[in-house]
Amino acid sequence: MTTLDAVETMYYHLKGSLLLSAENKITGGLYKLQRPLNSKKEDIVINALPLVKGAVSRCILNVNIYVPNLDFSHLHGSWMQQDRTQPDTKRLADLAWLANRSLPEIWINGHTFQVVQDTIFPDGDHHYLNFRIEFITTRDF
């Protein structure tokens, strides 16, 4: 069992989840480990902290859901000033609601996933939801 196995398992779970259903579709994609360079879309990225091996193996997965900030453009004297620092709290809330329904305690083929923490971080022209998920398995691939 490796951290990449844990990421792969979560990837395939999310691929078929409510979070990525047609009516809730994000504008970007679902990615493993890293977001595409300079993406301006709503993206979901799954990455992992080290897997601690033993009879019961554990690691923490991060499911990060990126949402572009709002664009507040206004005239400032004779020039246009852009402000892309404000989070789109409505879209973040909608995606957090969907993520909470897609990421309850999950049992998949002998593996357990459980959300242990969630928060929001700023990241340039985006804010992202971060769901920390404990992955536990007794299986070895």
Contacts in CASP RR format, 6 or more apart in sequence:
PFRMAT RR
TARGET T0000
AUTHOR 0000-0000-0000
METHOD contacts of the structure
MODEL  1
MTTLDAVETMYYHLKGSLLLSAENKITGGLYKLQRPLNSKKEDIVINALP
LVKGAVSRCILNVNIYVPNLDFSHLHGSWMQQDRTQPDTKRLADLAWLAN
RSLPEIWINGHTFQVVQDTIFPDGDHHYLNFRIEFITTRDF
1 51 0 8 1.000
1 53 0 8 1.000
1 57 0 8 1.000
1 137 0 8 1.000
1 139 0 8 1.000
1 140 0 8 1.000
1 141 0 8 1.000
2 51 0 8 1.000
2 141 0 8 1.000
3 48 0 8 1.000
3 49 0 8 1.000
3 50 0 8 1.000
3 51 0 8 1.000
3 59 0 8 1.000
4 32 0 8 1.000
4 48 0 8 1.000
5 141 0 8 1.000
6 48 0 8 1.000
6 51 0 8 1.000
6 59 0 8 1.000
6 61 0 8 1.000
6 111 0 8 1.000
6 135 0 8 1.000
6 137 0 8 1.000
7 32 0 8 1.000
7 33 0 8 1.000
7 46 0 8 1.000
7 47 0 8 1.000
7 48 0 8 1.000
7 61 0 8 1.000
8 32 0 8 1.000
9 108 0 8 1.000
9 109 0 8 1.000
9 111 0 8 1.000
9 113 0 8 1.000
9 135 0 8 1.000
10 46 0 8 1.000
10 61 0 8 1.000
10 63 0 8 1.000
10 113 0 8 1.000
10 133 0 8 1.000
10 135 0 8 1.000
11 30 0 8 1.000
11 32 0 8 1.000
11 46 0 8 1.000
13 102 0 8 1.000
13 106 0 8 1.000
13 108 0 8 1.000
13 113 0 8 1.000
14 20 0 8 1.000
14 30 0 8 1.000
14 44 0 8 1.000
14 46 0 8 1.000
14 63 0 8 1.000
14 102 0 8 1.000
15 30 0 8 1.000
17 102 0 8 1.000
17 103 0 8 1.000
18 24 0 8 1.000
18 98 0 8 1.000
18 101 0 8 1.000
18 102 0 8 1.000
19 26 0 8 1.000
19 44 0 8 1.000
19 95 0 8 1.000
19 98 0 8 1.000
19 99 0 8 1.000
19 101 0 8 1.000
19 102 0 8 1.000
20 26 0 8 1.000
20 30 0 8 1.000
20 44 0 8 1.000
24 94 0 8 1.000
24 98 0 8 1.000
26 41 0 8 1.000
26 42 0 8 1.000
26 43 0 8 1.000
26 44 0 8 1.000
26 65 0 8 1.000
26 95 0 8 1.000
27 41 0 8 1.000
27 42 0 8 1.000
28 39 0 8 1.000
28 41 0 8 1.000
28 42 0 8 1.000
28 43 0 8 1.000
29 41 0 8 1.000
29 42 0 8 1.000
29 43 0 8 1.000
29 44 0 8 1.000
30 43 0 8 1.000
30 44 0 8 1.000
30 46 0 8 1.000
31 43 0 8 1.000
31 44 0 8 1.000
31 45 0 8 1.000
31 46 0 8 1.000
32 45 0 8 1.000
32 46 0 8 1.000
32 47 0 8 1.000
33 45 0 8 1.000
33 46 0 8 1.000
33 47 0 8 1.000
34 45 0 8 1.000
34 47 0 8 1.000
35 43 0 8 1.000
35 45 0 8 1.000
35 64 0 8 1.000
35 66 0 8 1.000
36 43 0 8 1.000
39 66 0 8 1.000
40 68 0 8 1.000
40 125 0 8 1.000
41 66 0 8 1.000
41 68 0 8 1.000
42 65 0 8 1.000
42 66 0 8 1.000
42 67 0 8 1.000
42 68 0 8 1.000
42 91 0 8 1.000
42 95 0 8 1.000
43 65 0 8 1.000
43 66 0 8 1.000
44 63 0 8 1.000
44 64 0 8 1.000
44 65 0 8 1.000
44 66 0 8 1.000
45 62 0 8 1.000
45 63 0 8 1.000
45 64 0 8 1.000
45 66 0 8 1.000
46 61 0 8 1.000
46 62 0 8 1.000
46 63 0 8 1.000
46 64 0 8 1.000
47 61 0 8 1.000
47 62 0 8 1.000
47 64 0 8 1.000
48 59 0 8 1.000
48 60 0 8 1.000
48 61 0 8 1.000
48 62 0 8 1.000
48 135 0 8 1.000
49 59 0 8 1.000
49 60 0 8 1.000
49 61 0 8 1.000
49 62 0 8 1.000
50 59 0 8 1.000
51 57 0 8 1.000
51 58 0 8 1.000
51 59 0 8 1.000
51 135 0 8 1.000
52 58 0 8 1.000
52 59 0 8 1.000
55 138 0 8 1.000
56 136 0 8 1.000
56 137 0 8 1.000
56 138 0 8 1.000
57 136 0 8 1.000
57 137 0 8 1.000
57 138 0 8 1.000
57 140 0 8 1.000
58 134 0 8 1.000
58 135 0 8 1.000
58 136 0 8 1.000
58 137 0 8 1.000
59 134 0 8 1.000
59 135 0 8 1.000
60 116 0 8 1.000
60 132 0 8 1.000
60 133 0 8 1.000
60 134 0 8 1.000
60 135 0 8 1.000
61 113 0 8 1.000
61 132 0 8 1.000
61 133 0 8 1.000
61 134 0 8 1.000
61 135 0 8 1.000
62 130 0 8 1.000
62 131 0 8 1.000
62 132 0 8 1.000
62 133 0 8 1.000
63 99 0 8 1.000
63 103 0 8 1.000
63 130 0 8 1.000
63 131 0 8 1.000
63 133 0 8 1.000
64 128 0 8 1.000
64 129 0 8 1.000
64 130 0 8 1.000
64 131 0 8 1.000
65 92 0 8 1.000
65 95 0 8 1.000
65 96 0 8 1.000
65 99 0 8 1.000
65 128 0 8 1.000
65 129 0 8 1.000
65 131 0 8 1.000
66 123 0 8 1.000
66 126 0 8 1.000
66 127 0 8 1.000
66 128 0 8 1.000
67 87 0 8 1.000
67 88 0 8 1.000
67 91 0 8 1.000
67 92 0 8 1.000
67 95 0 8 1.000
67 126 0 8 1.000
67 127 0 8 1.000
67 128 0 8 1.000
67 129 0 8 1.000
68 84 0 8 1.000
68 88 0 8 1.000
68 125 0 8 1.000
68 126 0 8 1.000
69 84 0 8 1.000
69 85 0 8 1.000
69 86 0 8 1.000
69 87 0 8 1.000
69 88 0 8 1.000
69 124 0 8 1.000
69 125 0 8 1.000
69 126 0 8 1.000
69 127 0 8 1.000
70 84 0 8 1.000
70 86 0 8 1.000
70 87 0 8 1.000
70 88 0 8 1.000
71 82 0 8 1.000
71 83 0 8 1.000
71 84 0 8 1.000
72 82 0 8 1.000
72 83 0 8 1.000
72 84 0 8 1.000
72 86 0 8 1.000
73 80 0 8 1.000
73 81 0 8 1.000
73 82 0 8 1.000
73 83 0 8 1.000
74 80 0 8 1.000
74 81 0 8 1.000
74 83 0 8 1.000
75 81 0 8 1.000
84 124 0 8 1.000
84 125 0 8 1.000
85 122 0 8 1.000
87 120 0 8 1.000
87 122 0 8 1.000
87 127 0 8 1.000
88 127 0 8 1.000
92 120 0 8 1.000
92 127 0 8 1.000
92 129 0 8 1.000
95 129 0 8 1.000
96 118 0 8 1.000
96 129 0 8 1.000
99 118 0 8 1.000
99 129 0 8 1.000
99 131 0 8 1.000
100 115 0 8 1.000
100 118 0 8 1.000
103 113 0 8 1.000
103 115 0 8 1.000
103 131 0 8 1.000
103 133 0 8 1.000
104 115 0 8 1.000
105 112 0 8 1.000
105 113 0 8 1.000
105 114 0 8 1.000
105 115 0 8 1.000
106 112 0 8 1.000
106 113 0 8 1.000
106 114 0 8 1.000
109 139 0 8 1.000
110 137 0 8 1.000
110 138 0 8 1.000
110 139 0 8 1.000
111 135 0 8 1.000
111 136 0 8 1.000
111 137 0 8 1.000
111 139 0 8 1.000
112 134 0 8 1.000
112 135 0 8 1.000
112 136 0 8 1.000
112 137 0 8 1.000
113 133 0 8 1.000
113 134 0 8 1.000
113 135 0 8 1.000
114 133 0 8 1.000
114 134 0 8 1.000
114 136 0 8 1.000
115 131 0 8 1.000
115 132 0 8 1.000
115 133 0 8 1.000
116 132 0 8 1.000
116 133 0 8 1.000
116 134 0 8 1.000
117 130 0 8 1.000
117 131 0 8 1.000
117 132 0 8 1.000
118 129 0 8 1.000
118 130 0 8 1.000
118 131 0 8 1.000
118 132 0 8 1.000
119 129 0 8 1.000
119 130 0 8 1.000
120 127 0 8 1.000
120 128 0 8 1.000
120 129 0 8 1.000
120 130 0 8 1.000
121 127 0 8 1.000
121 128 0 8 1.000
121 130 0 8 1.000
END
